[in-house]
Amino acid sequence: MSSATLRFVERLKDIDAAAWDACAGADNPFVRHAFLNALEESGSAVPDSGWLPRHLVLNDEAGRLIGALPMYAKGNSLGEYVFDHGWAEAFERAGGRYYPKLLVGVPFTPVPGPRLLSRPDENVDAVRSALIDGAIALAETSSLSSIHVNFLGNDEATFLSERGLLRRTGLQFHWRNDGYGCFEDFLETLSSRKRKQIRRERREALAAGLTIRVLGGADIKERHWDAFFDFYQDTGSRKWGSPYLTRRFFSLLGERMADDIVLIFAERGSKPIAGALNLKGSDALFGRNWGALEYYPFLHFELCYYQAIDYAIAAKLARVEAGAQGEHKLMRGYLPVPTYSAHWIAHEGLRRAIESFLARETPFVVNEIEALAEHAPFKMVE
């Protein structure tokens, strides 16, 4: 790797899309050039919203891109879903300056996936080492407090932990497809009480005469994005005050990633009144955003969880990842799984404090995953 060169790029559109995607791979749609570039071009992940792109790319001696980090300088911790606000407050109370920091990940997207992107025909460990060393060098020369690599894979988390970064464990709920032929096959694996509950919820969600429409590819028109953006704004304004994503983001997503989109609407007559946006990977369906303009009992569960399971079974996808948080997913067949982040901290005192905090937090999270799994709704196996 001695002849490879590192450089920082402030706009993803200045990086060749095919070269970036050769490093990102095809499994996870959120690290693809089209998705990340849509966030920037739409004005969603830009300096005005707290995301200053500082993408790091590694080129070999022939100029071929062989590695990349989707990276941003951040002046806050909004839109990240790995919460370090307490770390920031403690450091600043002690007289330190936590912001700006560096964030490696996908803005507004708590979906696990690759973060240290490398061409598979390269020495992956060497590329990863060069990338993280480059990020640390930037943090040191710019007097930045920290680097945070969020929602990375377990192998990447292990790699960075071995290089001295602090490893943090989180929790999500994912549904696993055990080769089901239909939704009823899945229900048959649940306890009788839970089967009845889910069947009742599905009936009541549509009891007012609502119908379900599943859209993808060229079937998604601008009028569908208009409707979905209204849903998204309603949910965003209730959850965090102002939605992160702009209306243009959804148009760009539809233009550039139509075949990866699964848009599920609930309609009253011909009018969409609620919707859930999903993206497809090579073996998973990823639930991202949802919203509704009218309230109906259990409609959120129907669109975001049960319809996602229906789709995954029909498409023979291995799992459904339905986003961050939500113990209510457990009783609907979504099981607890660990997620990971890795953290480089410049200040030795802050590093020791965070390391001590993680030594207490990690066993708690692991125990919580084990305890939740014991309350899964599946039949007991003798």
N, C-alpha and C positions, 0 to 999 in steps of 0.2 A: 504493500500500500504506500510505499515511500514516494512513488511517482504520482499518486492521486492528489487532486487539489480540491479544497473546500471553498465554497463561496455562499454568501447570503443573498437571497432574492426577496424583494419586497412585494412582488406581485406574482401570483401563481401563473397568470396568463403569459408571463415571460419565460416560463419553463415549458418545453415541448411536452404535450399531453401524452403521447405514446411512450416517451422515455420515462416520464413519471410513473405511468401505469405499469410499465415493465418492472418497476421496483415495488409498486403497491400490490400487484397481484390482482386476481379476479374474485377472490372469496368475499371481500368486504367492500360494499359500494361506497362507504363513507370516506375512505382514504383515496378514492379515485380522483383524478384531476378534475373531472366534470363536477363532482359534488363540491369539493373545496373551492374551486374557482367560482362556482355559482354563489357561494357564500360571500365571496369578495366582490364580484361584479354587481351583485344585487344590492350592495350597501349594507349587508347584514353583519359580516365579520370584517369590520374596518376600524381605523383608529377612532372615529367618532363614537363607536359603540364599545370601545375599550380593547379592540383587537388590532394590534399593529403587526402585520405579517413580517416574519423574519425567517422564512423557510431556508433550511440549510441543505445544500446539494453537494454531492461528492462525484467528481468526474475522474475517469481514469486518464492515462497519459494520451490516449487517442481522442479525448474530449467526450467520451460516452458517459452518460449519467448512470452511475452504478449504485447510488444510495441517496436517501433523502429523509429529512425530518419535516413534517408539517408543524411549524413552530411560530409562536406569536409572543411578542412582548405585551404584557398585561399591566394595566394600571389599577385593576380591581380583580375580584374573584368571581364575577358574575358569569353565568352561562357555562360553568365548568362541571358541576355535579360531584366533584370531590372537594369536600368543604374544608378549607384552610383558613377561614375567617378568624378563628380563635388563635391560630398561630400568628397571623398578621397583627391582631390586636395586642397580644402579649408582647411581641417584639417592639411594636411602636410605643407601648406604655413604658418599655425599658429604655427608650431613646433610640431605637433602631429605625431603619427605613425598609419596610417589607416590599413596597412597590416602587418601581416596576420590577416585575419578575418575568421569567420565561415559562411558557406553557407549551408543551408538546402534546398535541391531541387534535380532536375535531371540534370546532366551536359548537356549543349548544347541543351536543350529541353524546349522551352517556351510553355509548355502544362499545363494548370491548372489541379490539381488533389490533392489527399491527400498527406500530408507531415508528420503529426504527426500520425504515423501508430499505430493502436491498434486492438487487437482481438475484434470482436464485442460482444463476450460474457463476456467481462470485463467492469469495470466502466471506460468508455471512458474518461471522464473528469479527473479522477484520473490518468490514464495512461498519458494523454497529459500533465498534470501538472508535473508529475515526469520527463517526457522527457525534457520539456523546462527548468525546474529547473536544470537538469543535464547539459544541454548545457550551461546555464548561468554560472554554477559553473566552467565548463571547461574554458570558456572565461575569467572569473575572475582570476582563479589560473594561467592561462597561459598569462595573461596581453594582451588579444586580444581586439581589438577595438570594435568589434560588431558581432552580429549574424543577418543573413538575411534569412528569410524563403520566398522563391520565388514561385509564381504561386500556392498558396494554395487555398483551397476552402473557400467560404464565411463564413461558420460556423467556420472553423479553424481560419480565420482572425479575426472574432468577439471574439472568445475565447482568442486569444493572445492579442488583443487590450484591453480586460478586465483585462488582467494580466500586462498591462503597456507597451506592445510593440507598436511601432508606425505603424499605418496602412497606406499603400500606395495603391492607385487605379491606374490601368492601363487600356488599351483598346485593344481589339482584335475584329475580325470579324468572326462570326460563321453563318453557314447556318442551318436553322431549317426545319425539315421535318414535314409538316402538313398533313401527311397521303396521300401523293401523290402516284398515281398508276404508273406514268411514268414522264419523264422529261417534256413532253408537258403539263401535268397537272400543274407542277410548273410554266411553262412559262405563262400559262393562268392567273396566279395571278398577272403578271407584267403589267405595262403600255404597250400600243401598241408599242411605240417607243423602249422600252427596249427589248421587245420580238423580234422585228426585228433585233436589234443590236446583241443580243446573237445568233440568228439563223445565221446571217451573219458571226459572228466570228467563229462559229463552222464549217461552210462550208469552210471558207478561211483557217482555221487551217490545214485542210486535203486536200486542193485543189491540192496540188502537188502530189497526189496519195499516201499519207501516210495512214497507217492503224494503228489501236489501238489493242494492246494485253494486257489483264489483267491477271496477274499471281498471284498465291498464293499457299501455302502449298508445296507439293512435286513437283509441276510443276516448282518451282524456282530452277535453277541449278547454279553452280558456274560461268558458262559463262554469266548468266544474271547479277550476282553480278559484274563480271569483267566490263561488259558494264555500269552498273549503277555507279560504282565507277569512271569511266572516266567522266560521266556526273557530278557527285558530285564534283570532283576535279575542273572541269571547272568553276562551279558556285562558289565554295569556294575560288578559287584563285582570282576571280574577286571581291568578296564581302569583304573578310577579309584577303587576302594575302596567308594564308595557311589553308587548310581544317582541321577541328577539328578531324574528325573520320578517323581511319585507315581502310585499306582494310580488315584486319582481323575482324574488328567489324561486317561488313556485313555478312561475312561467319558465325560467331557465332550467329548472329541474325537469319539467315536462318536455322541453325541447331536446335536452341532452341525455336524459336517462329514462326515457319513457318506458322502455322495456323492463326496467328494474323497479317500476312503481306498481303498487297494488293499492288502489284508492277505493275504500269501502264506504258507501253512502247508505244512510237510512232515509227513505223518501215517504212523504205523505202525499199521496197522489203522484204528481210528477215533480213535486218540489222537494229538493234535498233539505233535510232539517238537522242532520248530524253527519259527521264523517270521521274516518280514521285513515291516516296516511301510513303506509308501510313501504319499505324497500326490501328487495330480494337480494340475497347473496347467493353463493354457489350451493349452500346447504342450509340456509336459514332465512326466515322471514323476520324482519326487524320492525317492530312497531315504533313509530316516532311521535306523531302528533294527533290530537283528537280535539273535537269540539262539537257543541250542539247549541242550536238556537231555541229549542223547545225541550222541556224536561219530560222524560218517560222513564219509569222505573226499570232499572237493569239494562238500559240501552247502551250505556258505556261498556258494560261487561260483554254484551252481545257483539258490538262492533270491534272492540279492541282485543278481546280474548277468544271468544267462541268462534267468530268468523275467521280470525287468524288461524285457529286450529283447523277449521274446515279447509281453509286454503292450503295450509301446509300439508295436510294429509293428501289432498288431491294432487298437489304438485310434488309429492314425495320428498319434502324438505325435512331435514333431520330435527329441526327445533324451531321454536318461536321465542324471540327475545323481545319482551314487551316493555322495555324501558326501565327507568330507575324506580326504586322503592316499591312499596305496595304489598303489605302482608296479606291483603285481601285476595291477591293472586293465588296464594297457596291453596285455598279451598277450592280453587277452580283448576287445579292440576298443574300449576306452575311451581316448580320446585326451587328451593334456595340454592344458589351457586355463588362461589366467591368471585370477586372482581379485584383487580390490582392496579396500583399506581406506584410510581417510584419518584423519589425526591432527593435532589441535591441541594444542600443548604450551605451557604458560604460562611456564615458566622458560627464559630465553634460552639459558643454558648447556646445559641438557638438550636443548632443541630443536636446537642446533647439533650436539650429539653424535649425536642420532638421525638428523639430516639426513645427517651424515657416514656413519653406519652404513648408511642406506638407499642412499646413492650407491654403496656397495660391494655391498650385498645384491641390489639390483634387477638389475644386469647378470648376476649369477650365476643368478638365478631365470629370467630370459629365456633365457639360454644353456641352462639345464637343460630348459626347455620345448622348445626347438628340438632339442636332442640326443635327448630322449625321443621326439619325433615321428619322428625318423629311424629309430627301432627299432619303429615301429608294425607290427602283424602283417599288414598288407594287402599284396596282390600288388604287385609293382613294375610301374609303367606305363612302357612303352617310349616 
